[in-house]
Amino acid sequence: MPRALRFLLVLLLAGGCSRMPKIIILEDPLTAAERVELGVAYERKGELDLARREYERALRKEKDHFQARFNLGNVSMAKKEYGQARDEYLRALEIRPGDADATNNLAWCAIFSGEEIEDALARMEAVVSGPAGRRPVPLDTVGVLRMRANRPGPAAEAFREAEKLCLEADEYSREPMQVDPGSPGVVSCPEDLRSEIREHRGELLKRFPAPSPPPALIR
């Protein structure tokens, strides 16, 4: 019997059809995962408040649902509620410590708000030191954090490594498909990401211009 129709059983147990019970409790027919899927659909349509409602409903059904908590952070980020977004990502990291994506998005809360840069940098340095961090996205994020922390040399290194991985992705794309695209050795580097890395390198050069070479000696 579908769960959405269980209220009929309440009616029967309350004494048949001769009298209505004073309270009827309807059970939510959707699982936490289904609530998250519905929230994602709303989010893609730009209906952020409705998306937030579904993620909150998912968490009421399953309080440690990582994706629901993570997506709540994304909704708050899209609404520029950086303090709330930070709280949601931190709670997501309590569920799944060290998660690369949650740590990356937490870092962007720091970048956009200008707060907790050092904490975000420490967390992201831990991410890029592991296998999951050798990807253009986390390396680019580390580069921006290092730049914000006034460490231009290490920032440039992170951007160079991110661009190197993008070049390696180009090499994979030109080879016959003997390599599984989903394997850990293959990275994804779409054009919008490449453009973003270039923009960040340009920002680095503006913030920290290279010193001019000394004038040549006249003999």
C-alpha positions as CSV (number, residue, x, y, z in Angstrom):
1,M,0.0,0.0,0.0
2,P,1.5,3.4,-0.9
3,R,2.6,5.4,2.1
4,A,0.7,8.5,0.8
5,L,-2.5,6.6,1.3
6,R,-1.9,5.3,4.8
7,F,-4.3,7.9,6.2
8,L,-7.1,5.6,5.0
9,L,-5.9,3.0,7.5
10,V,-6.1,5.7,10.2
11,L,-9.8,6.2,9.3
12,L,-10.6,2.5,9.5
13,L,-8.8,2.0,12.8
14,A,-10.6,5.0,14.3
15,G,-13.9,3.3,14.1
16,G,-14.8,2.8,10.4
17,C,-16.6,5.3,8.2
18,S,-19.2,6.2,10.8
19,R,-17.1,8.9,12.4
20,M,-14.1,11.0,11.4
21,P,-11.0,11.0,13.7
22,K,-10.1,14.3,15.2
23,I,-6.5,14.1,13.9
24,I,-5.2,12.6,10.7
25,I,-1.5,12.4,10.2
26,L,-0.3,12.1,6.6
27,E,3.2,10.6,6.1
28,D,5.5,12.3,3.6
29,P,5.6,9.8,0.7
30,L,9.1,11.0,-0.5
31,T,12.4,9.8,0.8
32,A,15.2,12.2,1.7
33,A,17.0,11.4,-1.5
34,E,13.8,12.1,-3.5
35,R,13.5,15.4,-1.6
36,V,17.0,16.3,-2.6
37,E,16.3,15.5,-6.3
38,L,13.3,17.8,-6.2
39,G,15.4,20.5,-4.6
40,V,18.0,20.2,-7.3
41,A,15.3,20.6,-10.0
42,Y,14.1,23.8,-8.3
43,E,17.7,25.0,-8.0
44,R,18.3,24.5,-11.7
45,K,15.2,26.6,-12.4
46,G,16.5,29.4,-10.1
47,E,13.8,28.8,-7.6
48,L,16.2,28.9,-4.6
49,D,13.6,29.3,-1.8
50,L,11.7,26.2,-3.0
51,A,15.0,24.3,-3.3
52,R,15.9,25.3,0.2
53,R,12.6,24.1,1.5
54,E,13.1,20.6,-0.1
55,Y,16.6,20.3,1.3
56,E,15.4,21.2,4.8
57,R,12.6,18.6,4.4
58,A,15.2,16.0,3.4
59,L,17.2,16.8,6.5
60,R,14.1,16.4,8.7
61,K,13.8,12.9,7.3
62,E,17.5,12.1,7.5
63,K,19.5,14.6,9.6
64,D,22.9,13.4,8.4
65,H,22.1,13.5,4.7
66,F,25.3,15.0,3.3
67,Q,24.0,16.1,-0.1
68,A,21.1,17.9,1.4
69,R,23.4,19.8,3.8
70,F,25.9,20.5,1.0
71,N,23.1,21.8,-1.3
72,L,21.8,24.1,1.4
73,G,25.2,25.7,1.4
74,N,25.1,26.1,-2.3
75,V,21.7,27.8,-2.1
76,S,22.9,30.2,0.6
77,M,26.0,30.9,-1.5
78,A,23.9,31.7,-4.5
79,K,21.9,34.1,-2.4
80,K,25.1,35.7,-1.1
81,E,24.4,34.6,2.4
82,Y,28.0,33.7,3.1
83,G,27.8,33.3,6.8
84,Q,24.9,30.9,6.4
85,A,26.6,29.1,3.6
86,R,29.8,28.7,5.7
87,D,27.7,27.2,8.5
88,E,26.1,24.7,6.1
89,Y,29.4,23.6,4.6
90,L,30.9,23.1,8.0
91,R,28.0,21.0,9.1
92,A,28.4,19.0,5.8
93,L,32.1,18.5,6.7
94,E,31.0,17.1,10.1
95,I,29.1,14.5,8.2
96,R,31.9,13.8,5.7
97,P,35.2,15.1,7.1
98,G,37.7,16.3,4.5
99,D,35.3,16.2,1.6
100,A,37.0,18.0,-1.3
101,D,33.9,19.6,-2.8
102,A,32.5,20.9,0.5
103,T,36.0,22.2,1.5
104,N,36.3,23.9,-1.9
105,N,32.9,25.7,-1.6
106,L,33.7,26.6,2.0
107,A,36.9,28.3,0.6
108,W,34.8,30.3,-1.8
109,C,32.7,31.6,1.1
110,A,35.9,32.9,2.6
111,I,37.0,34.4,-0.8
112,F,33.7,36.2,-1.4
113,S,33.3,37.4,2.2
114,G,36.9,38.2,2.8
115,E,36.7,36.4,6.1
116,E,38.4,33.2,7.5
117,I,41.0,33.2,4.6
118,E,43.7,31.5,6.6
119,D,41.3,28.8,7.9
120,A,40.1,28.1,4.4
121,L,43.6,28.0,3.0
122,A,44.7,25.5,5.6
123,R,41.8,23.3,4.8
124,M,42.4,23.5,1.0
125,E,46.1,22.9,1.4
126,A,45.2,19.6,3.1
127,V,42.9,18.8,0.1
128,V,45.5,19.5,-2.6
129,S,48.1,17.5,-0.8
130,G,46.1,14.3,-1.4
131,P,45.2,12.5,-4.6
132,A,41.7,14.1,-4.8
133,G,43.2,17.5,-4.8
134,R,45.3,17.1,-8.0
135,R,42.5,18.6,-10.1
136,P,42.3,22.1,-11.7
137,V,39.4,23.3,-9.6
138,P,40.9,22.8,-6.1
139,L,44.3,24.0,-7.4
140,D,42.8,27.2,-8.8
141,T,40.9,27.7,-5.5
142,V,44.2,27.3,-3.6
143,G,45.8,29.8,-5.9
144,V,43.1,32.4,-5.2
145,L,43.4,31.8,-1.4
146,R,47.2,32.2,-1.5
147,M,46.8,35.4,-3.5
148,R,44.3,36.7,-0.9
149,A,46.8,35.7,1.8
150,N,49.5,37.8,0.1
151,R,51.6,34.8,-1.1
152,P,52.1,35.5,-4.8
153,G,54.8,33.0,-5.4
154,P,52.9,29.9,-4.1
155,A,49.7,31.3,-5.8
156,A,51.4,31.4,-9.2
157,E,52.6,27.8,-8.6
158,A,49.0,26.6,-8.0
159,F,47.8,28.4,-11.2
160,R,50.6,26.8,-13.2
161,E,49.8,23.4,-11.9
162,A,46.1,23.8,-12.7
163,E,46.9,24.9,-16.3
164,K,49.3,22.0,-16.6
165,L,46.5,19.6,-15.8
166,C,44.3,21.3,-18.4
167,L,47.0,20.7,-21.0
168,E,47.2,17.0,-19.9
169,A,43.4,16.8,-20.4
170,D,43.9,18.1,-24.0
171,E,46.5,15.3,-24.5
172,Y,44.0,12.7,-23.3
173,S,41.3,14.1,-25.6
174,R,43.6,13.7,-28.7
175,E,44.5,10.1,-27.9
176,P,42.4,7.2,-29.0
177,M,40.0,6.4,-26.3
178,Q,42.1,3.7,-24.6
179,V,41.8,5.5,-21.3
180,D,38.7,5.5,-19.2
181,P,37.5,9.1,-19.0
182,G,36.2,8.4,-15.5
183,S,39.5,7.1,-14.2
184,P,41.4,9.1,-11.5
185,G,44.2,10.0,-14.0
186,V,41.9,11.9,-16.3
187,V,40.8,15.4,-15.4
188,S,38.0,17.5,-16.7
189,C,38.9,21.1,-17.8
190,P,36.1,22.8,-19.7
191,E,36.7,26.1,-21.4
192,D,34.9,28.2,-18.7
193,L,37.3,26.7,-16.1
194,R,40.3,27.5,-18.3
195,S,39.0,31.1,-18.7
196,E,38.6,31.4,-14.9
197,I,42.2,30.3,-14.2
198,R,43.5,32.8,-16.8
199,E,41.4,35.6,-15.1
200,H,42.9,34.6,-11.7
201,R,46.4,34.7,-13.0
202,G,45.7,38.1,-14.5
203,E,44.4,39.3,-11.1
204,L,47.6,38.0,-9.5
205,L,49.8,40.0,-11.9
206,K,47.8,43.1,-11.2
207,R,48.0,42.7,-7.5
208,F,51.7,41.7,-7.5
209,P,53.4,43.2,-10.6
210,A,56.7,41.6,-11.6
211,P,59.6,43.9,-10.7
212,S,61.2,45.7,-13.6
213,P,64.6,44.4,-14.6
214,P,67.5,46.7,-13.6
215,P,68.6,49.1,-16.3
216,A,71.5,48.0,-18.4
217,L,74.9,49.5,-17.6
218,I,76.2,52.0,-20.1
219,R,79.8,51.5,-21.0
